[in-house]
């Protein structure tokens, strides 16, 4: 290979040789990743017997929104679909914020903004009155973390924060990768 061929190859650059991601593939991956987060949450609740707290239930909504946006983005033309990727990034950052809020509540850094996160107050009175005031489904305090991996000091809220940050980072990388694709 001559010097002229090397110079021509260098002009293209190493970034141009990197594989590019299509907008459709990025949207599909985002929908799958959001669906996987919800699947883990539902599996832990249904088959694992875990009772989610109020913040856990709120944290599921951005993933639902992400799935809906990604599906809508699949039907849009490329420029609009890239805009949906940007919206998905914002949803991913919102999810990371909610997960960070929940992790902070578990660490005791701040109180939960949701009144449902406090342990249920049954009041006083007779046993019959207390039983009548009990919720149909037991509630769980948002301050009590659930640690699914034995030996690993990470609660579900901590793991969701890490997952949401990876989800948002993947979307940011996808936005950049789809920019280079024709």
N, C-alpha and C positions, 0 to 999 in steps of 0.2 A: 504494500500500500504506500503510495507516494505521499509527499508532504501536502500536495494539493488536495488529495482525497481526505486526508486527516483534517485539514482546515475546513473543508466542506462539511464533514461530519461534526466538527466542533461548533460550526455555526448553527446547526440544528439544536444542539444542546441536549443535555441528559434529561431535562424535564420533558421535552417534547416526546421522548421515547417512553415515558411512563404511561401505563395504561390509564385510560380515561373511563369514567363512569357515566353511563347514560342517566338522564334525569329520571326516566321510568324505572331503571334499576334502583336508583337511590330512593325513590318513593316507595317502591315495593319492599326494600330492605327496612325502611323506616316503619312501615306498617307491620312487618313481621317482628321487628324489635319491640315495638309498642305492644303488640299482641302477646309476645313472650312475657313481658313484664306483668301484664294482666293475668296471663295463664298461671304464672307462679303465685300471684296473690290469691287467685281463686282456688288453686290447688291446696295452698296452705290453709285456707279457710275451710274448704269442703272436705278434703281428705285428711288434712293435718289436724283438724279440729281446733284451729286457732280462731280466736274471736278478734276481729279487727277493731281498733279504736276509731274514733271519729276522724282523726287526722289521716289514718290509713285509708279510710273511705274517700276522703277529699283527694288524696294523692293519686287515686286511680283515674280521676277525670282527665288530667292532661294526656294520659295514654289513650283514653277513648277519643279525645279530640284529635290526637295525632293520627290514629287509624282513619278517622273520618276525613281529615285533610288529605292524607296520602291517597286514599281511594278517589277523592275528588280530583286531586292532582293528576292521577293516571289518565283521566278523561280530558284533560286540558291540553292545549298546544304547548310546545316546549317553553316559550318565554313565560307563560302564565304558570306552568308547572315548576319552573325554577323559582318563581315568587312563592309558590307553595312550600318549597324547600326552606326558604327563608322564614316563612311562618312556622314551619315545623321546628326550626332551630329556636325560635322564640318560645314555642310550647315546651320544648325540651329544657330550656333555661328556667321557665316557670316551674316545671316539675322539679328541677334541681333545687330551686328556691323553697318549694314546699317540703321537699325531703330534708333540706338543711334546717328549716324551721322545726320539723318534727324531731330531728336528731338533737337540736338544741334544747327542746322541751325534755327529751329523755335524759340529757346530761344535766338538766336543772339550770341551764343558763338563763332561761326566761320561761314565763308561764305560757301555757297554750292559749291561743286567742279564741278557741272554741269552748263554750261552756259545757259541751257534752263530754269533754275530756276529763272532767273531774269524776271521781268515783261517785256512784249514785248515792244520793242522800235519801234515806228512807223515812226520815222524820221520827217523831216519837209517837207514842200511843200503844195500843194493844197490838198483839202479834197479828191479828186479823187485818188491822189497818196497815201495818207494815207490809204484809203479803200483798194487799190490794195495791199498794204504791210501787211494788217492784215492777221493773220493766219486763216485758214478755221475753225479751232476749237479754242475756247478761251483757252489760257494757264493760268496757275495759278502759282504764285510765291511760291517757296518752303518755304519761310519764313512765309507765312500766314497759320497758323494751322487751322484745322477744328475740332471743338469740338462737337462730336455727342451726348454726354450725357449732357442734361441741368443740370446745377448746379455742374458738375464735371469738374474740370480744367485739363482734360486730352485730348489731341488732338488724332487724328487717329495715328500719328507717335508715341506718347507716349504709346498708347494702343498696337500698333504693337510691340514696344520694350518689353513691359511686356509679350505679347503673345509669342514672339520669345524666351524670357528667359525661360518661362514655357515650351515651345516646346523643347528647348535644354536640360533643366533639366529633362524632361520626358524621353528624349532619353538617357541621362546619366544613369538614374535609370534603364531604360530598358536594357541597355548594362550590367549593374551589375546583374540584375535579370536573364538575359538569361545565364549568366556565370554559375550560380548555377544549371541550369536545365540540366539534362542529354541529 
